[in-house]
Amino acid sequence: MTKHKISSKSLNARTLAIYELDKLIRYIGSIDPELKPDQATTLAAFVVSLLPEVLAENLQLLNQIKEMATALKRRKSRNPQAN
């Protein structure tokens, strides 16, 4: 097995994504408190799988994501040492 070095920025981004996914799982669990944690997690995975289609149908949200991506890239280009 090959080990890949993960930058601290990538690790922080992954941690944020996991945190936000956990919030989604807890939200889904609050919709139906009888769901077991694995069931809420499965439903969260289903919701995530729908996101590309949802974004394609919601141009306002898609444009907001594009604007955020542009801002992130600009921030990186202004501070190239922060990789």
C-alpha positions in Angstrom: 0.0 0.0 0.0 1.4 3.4 -1.0 1.2 6.2 1.5 0.3 9.6 0.1 1.4 12.7 2.0 -1.6 14.9 2.7 -1.0 18.6 3.1 -2.3 20.3 6.3 -4.6 22.4 4.1 -6.1 19.3 2.5 -6.5 17.7 5.9 -8.2 20.8 7.3 -10.6 20.9 4.3 -11.4 17.2 4.8 -12.1 17.7 8.5 -14.5 20.6 7.6 -16.3 18.3 5.1 -16.6 15.5 7.6 -17.9 18.0 10.2 -20.5 19.3 7.8 -21.5 15.8 6.7 -22.0 14.9 10.4 -24.3 17.9 10.8 -26.3 16.6 7.8 -26.5 13.2 9.4 -27.7 14.7 12.7 -30.3 16.8 10.9 -31.7 13.8 9.0 -31.8 12.0 12.3 -33.8 14.8 13.8 -36.4 14.6 10.9 -37.1 11.0 12.0 -35.7 10.3 15.5 -36.5 6.6 15.2 -33.7 6.2 12.6 -30.7 4.4 13.7 -27.3 6.2 13.1 -26.4 3.9 10.2 -29.8 4.6 8.6 -29.4 8.4 9.0 -25.9 8.0 7.5 -27.2 6.0 4.5 -29.8 8.7 3.9 -27.2 11.4 4.1 -25.1 9.5 1.5 -28.2 9.4 -0.7 -28.7 13.2 -0.3 -25.1 13.8 -1.2 -25.5 11.7 -4.3 -28.3 13.9 -5.4 -26.4 17.1 -5.1 -25.0 17.3 -8.7 -28.5 17.1 -10.1 -29.9 19.5 -7.6 -27.1 22.0 -8.3 -27.7 21.6 -12.1 -31.3 22.6 -11.6 -30.6 25.5 -9.2 -28.6 28.0 -11.2 -28.5 30.6 -8.4 -26.8 28.1 -6.0 -24.5 26.8 -8.8 -23.4 30.4 -9.6 -22.8 31.0 -5.9 -20.5 27.9 -5.8 -18.7 29.1 -8.9 -18.2 32.5 -7.2 -16.8 30.9 -4.1 -14.5 28.8 -6.2 -13.2 31.9 -7.9 -12.6 33.6 -4.6 -10.7 30.6 -3.2 -8.5 30.5 -6.3 -7.8 34.3 -6.1 -6.9 33.9 -2.4 -4.4 31.2 -3.3 -2.9 33.2 -6.2 -2.4 36.2 -3.8 -0.6 34.0 -1.3 1.2 31.2 -3.2 3.3 30.3 -0.1 0.2 29.0 1.7 -0.1 25.6 -0.1 
